[in-house]
Amino acid sequence: MNPISTDGKSSVIRRPFGLRTALCLLLGLCCFFAFGAGEIHAQTNNQSFSLNIGVNGLNQGQDVDGAIKVVVIMTLLTLAPSIILLMTCFTRIVIVLSFVRSALSLQGTPSNQIIVGLSLFLTFFIMAPVWEKIDHESLEPYRAKQITGEVALERAAGPIRAFMLKQTRPKDVELFVALAKLGPTPADKLPLKIVIPSFIISELRTAFQMGFLLFVPFILIDLIVATVLMSMGMMMMPPMAISLPLKILLFVLVDGWHLVVSSIVQSFST
């Protein structure tokens, strides 16, 4: 019997959601998904597809070789900027320009972006004859399908090798030839694995020599200013406060950027 409320009207007491009801609903959902999955599988049995990711999905040896070639090409493309910059005159130029900024005791003027940009454009200017020779001897015949890719690479390596060997000290070349245990070899037949590191260390040495010559006049200005201040008894006056304007004035009066850039460009023509 339903309980009677105080106002004389009967009211039904709603029972809470029981455990038995929940189990029945859960069992019904399981049956629905089981039969539904079976029907879907029966309908799509003739239209199945598979997806394989990675080397395990490759069934033929040629596909594996192709995947390895793609990985190698992507790696070379990632390292290409560094390789190209180290095989050109960029290394010497950017180091010398950095020495100029340090010799002037300037922290951020000119900025790194300006130094790198100027170095890149000077590199394009200096390397233009080499790149034109590569385009004429290697790229044009390859685009015309007159030579294969291997022959094109071999011809392209010739002007680059000649440029690097022209700027490399024989002592550095002999060092890497001895380390590689390579016999007597003509200069035009030396592999790039020997020419490139020899060229890099030679460029570093030349750049540091030019940087030292740039530091000499500015160091003299610092010494003269410091000596004058000490002789006048001005111990608390920082020498940098006076020497910095004098160094900038000297650099502007002698047209320093013109001299530096002309010296860098002429150093590659010798």
C-alpha positions in Angstrom: 0.0 0.0 0.0 1.1 3.5 -0.7 1.5 5.8 2.3 -1.0 8.5 2.8 0.1 12.1 3.1 -1.2 14.5 5.7 -3.5 16.2 3.3 -5.4 13.0 2.6 -3.9 12.5 -0.9 -1.9 9.5 -1.7 1.7 10.0 -3.0 4.0 7.4 -4.5 7.4 7.1 -3.1 10.0 6.8 -5.9 12.5 4.1 -5.2 16.2 4.9 -6.0 17.9 3.6 -9.0 18.7 0.0 -7.9 21.8 -2.1 -8.5 19.8 -4.7 -10.3 18.5 -2.2 -12.8 22.1 -0.9 -13.5 23.3 -4.5 -14.1 20.5 -5.1 -16.6 21.3 -1.9 -18.5 25.0 -2.7 -18.6 24.3 -6.2 -19.9 22.0 -4.8 -22.5 24.6 -2.4 -23.7 27.2 -5.2 -23.9 24.9 -7.3 -26.0 24.1 -4.3 -28.3 27.8 -3.6 -29.0 28.6 -7.2 -29.5 25.9 -7.8 -32.1 26.5 -4.4 -33.7 30.2 -5.0 -34.0 29.5 -8.4 -35.6 27.2 -6.8 -38.1 29.7 -4.0 -38.9 32.4 -6.5 -39.4 30.2 -8.6 -41.7 29.4 -5.5 -43.7 33.0 -4.3 -44.1 34.6 -7.7 -44.5 35.1 -7.2 -48.2 36.5 -3.6 -47.8 39.3 -4.0 -45.3 42.5 -1.9 -45.4 45.8 -1.9 -43.5 48.3 0.8 -42.6 52.0 0.2 -42.1 54.3 2.8 -40.6 58.1 2.3 -40.5 60.6 0.0 -42.1 58.7 -3.1 -40.9 56.0 -2.3 -43.3 58.3 -2.5 -46.3 58.3 -5.8 -48.0 60.9 -5.3 -50.7 64.5 -4.5 -50.5 64.3 -1.7 -52.9 61.8 0.1 -50.7 64.2 -0.2 -47.7 67.0 1.3 -49.9 64.7 4.1 -50.9 63.8 4.9 -47.3 67.5 4.9 -46.3 68.3 7.3 -49.2 65.5 9.6 -48.1 67.0 9.7 -44.6 70.5 10.4 -45.9 69.2 13.2 -48.2 67.3 14.8 -45.3 70.4 14.7 -43.1 72.5 16.3 -45.8 69.9 19.0 -46.3 70.0 19.8 -42.6 73.8 20.0 -42.6 74.1 21.8 -46.0 74.2 25.4 -44.6 77.1 24.6 -42.2 78.9 22.6 -44.9 78.6 25.4 -47.5 79.6 28.2 -45.1 82.7 26.3 -44.0 83.7 25.5 -47.6 83.6 29.2 -48.6 85.2 32.5 -47.5 82.4 33.1 -45.0 84.5 31.8 -42.0 87.3 34.3 -42.5 85.0 37.3 -43.1 82.7 36.8 -40.1 85.7 36.3 -37.7 87.5 39.4 -39.0 84.4 41.5 -38.7 83.8 40.2 -35.1 87.4 41.2 -34.3 86.7 44.7 -35.6 83.8 45.1 -33.2 85.9 43.7 -30.3 88.8 46.0 -31.1 86.5 49.0 -31.0 85.3 47.8 -27.5 81.7 47.9 -28.8 79.4 45.3 -27.3 76.5 45.2 -29.7 77.3 47.6 -32.5 77.1 46.5 -35.2 74.8 43.7 -34.2 75.3 40.1 -35.0 72.6 40.2 -37.7 74.5 43.0 -39.5 77.8 41.2 -39.3 76.4 37.9 -40.6 74.5 39.7 -43.4 77.5 41.6 -44.5 79.6 38.4 -44.4 77.0 36.6 -46.5 76.9 39.3 -49.2 80.7 39.5 -49.3 80.8 35.7 -49.6 78.5 35.9 -52.6 80.7 38.5 -54.2 83.9 36.7 -53.7 82.6 33.2 -54.6 80.7 34.4 -57.7 83.5 33.3 -60.2 83.6 29.8 -58.5 79.8 29.4 -58.7 79.7 30.6 -62.3 82.3 28.0 -63.2 80.4 25.3 -61.4 77.2 26.3 -63.2 78.9 26.2 -66.6 80.8 23.0 -66.2 78.4 20.9 -64.0 74.9 22.2 -63.7 74.2 23.2 -67.3 75.3 19.8 -68.8 73.3 18.0 -66.0 70.2 20.0 -66.7 70.6 19.3 -70.4 70.9 15.5 -69.5 74.4 15.3 -71.1 76.0 13.9 -68.0 74.9 11.8 -65.0 74.5 13.0 -61.4 77.8 11.4 -60.3 79.8 13.1 -63.1 78.1 16.4 -62.2 79.1 16.1 -58.6 82.7 15.3 -59.6 82.9 18.3 -61.9 81.3 20.6 -59.2 83.9 19.5 -56.7 86.7 20.7 -58.9 86.3 24.5 -58.7 85.6 24.2 -54.9 88.6 22.1 -54.4 90.8 24.5 -56.4 89.5 27.5 -54.4 90.1 25.9 -51.0 93.6 24.6 -51.9 94.5 28.1 -53.1 93.8 29.4 -49.6 95.2 26.5 -47.6 98.7 26.2 -46.3 100.6 23.1 -47.5 101.5 22.4 -43.9 97.8 21.9 -43.0 97.2 19.7 -46.0 100.2 17.5 -45.2 98.9 17.1 -41.6 95.6 15.6 -42.7 97.2 13.5 -45.4 99.5 12.0 -42.8 96.5 11.4 -40.4 94.6 9.7 -43.2 97.7 7.6 -44.1 97.2 8.7 -47.7 100.1 8.2 -50.1 101.5 10.8 -52.5 98.5 12.3 -54.3 98.2 15.2 -56.8 96.5 18.3 -55.4 93.6 18.0 -57.9 93.0 14.4 -56.8 92.9 15.0 -53.0 89.5 13.9 -51.5 87.3 16.6 -49.9 87.6 14.9 -46.5 91.2 16.1 -46.5 90.8 19.4 -48.3 87.9 20.7 -46.2 89.4 20.4 -42.6 92.7 21.7 -44.0 91.0 24.7 -45.4 89.0 25.4 -42.2 92.1 25.5 -39.9 94.0 27.6 -42.5 91.1 30.1 -42.6 91.0 30.3 -38.8 94.7 31.0 -38.6 94.5 33.7 -41.3 91.4 35.3 -39.7 93.2 35.4 -36.3 96.3 37.0 -37.9 94.1 39.7 -39.5 92.3 40.2 -36.1 95.6 40.7 -34.3 96.7 43.4 -36.8 93.4 45.1 -36.3 93.8 45.1 -32.5 97.3 46.8 -32.5 96.4 50.4 -33.1 93.4 50.3 -30.8 95.5 48.8 -28.0 98.0 51.6 -28.4 95.2 54.1 -28.0 94.2 52.4 -24.7 97.8 52.4 -23.4 98.3 56.1 -24.3 95.0 57.1 -22.6 95.7 55.0 -19.5 99.2 56.5 -19.2 98.0 60.1 -19.6 95.3 59.6 -17.0 97.7 58.1 -14.5 100.3 60.9 -15.0 97.5 63.5 -14.4 96.5 61.7 -11.2 93.0 60.9 -12.5 92.9 57.5 -10.9 89.1 57.4 -10.7 88.5 58.2 -14.3 87.9 55.0 -16.3 90.2 54.9 -19.4 87.4 53.4 -21.5 85.3 56.6 -21.2 88.0 58.5 -23.1 89.6 55.8 -25.3 86.3 54.6 -26.8 85.4 57.9 -28.5 89.0 58.3 -29.7 89.0 54.8 -31.2 85.7 55.4 -33.0 87.0 58.8 -34.2 90.2 57.2 -35.5 88.2 54.4 -37.2 86.0 56.9 -39.0 88.8 59.2 -40.0 90.8 56.4 -41.7 87.6 55.0 -43.3 88.0 51.8 -41.4 85.2 49.8 -43.0 86.5 50.5 -46.5 90.0 49.4 -45.4 88.7 46.2 -43.7 86.5 45.1 -46.5 89.0 45.8 -49.2 91.7 43.9 -47.2 89.4 40.9 -46.8 88.5 40.8 -50.5 92.1 41.2 -51.6 93.3 38.5 -49.2 91.4 36.0 -51.4 92.8 37.2 -54.6 96.4 36.3 -53.7 
